[in-house]
Amino acid sequence: MSTLPSLSYLNLSFNNLSGRIPKGNQLQTLENPTSIYAGDVQLCGDPLPKKCPGDDDSAQPPTSNGHGDEDQEEDKKEKMLFYFIILAGYATGL
């Protein structure tokens, strides 16, 4: 939507939207930009006063729970299982 060539009116209020508001030419030119997002409390970023996680320079990096290697190993196993299932399905279809 931010790359549309022309946008004169937009109302996204009370749509249960969440996340960062995208930046773009047309979204920055709308009149009263904060009211078009009214009721969408999960939205963050400009033009709203609510900052998104990671916007604050003093934000601290996420703390490690000490299970990083275990998580990576589990992800690797899940990925291998996924590819094995895909390969088995392909071989069965031949």
Secondary structure, 3 states (H helix, E strand, C coil): CCCCCCCCCCCCCCCCCEEECCCCCCCCCCCCCCHHHCCCCEEECCCCCCCCCCCCCCCCCCCCCCCHHHHHHHHHHHHHHHHHHHHHHHHHHC
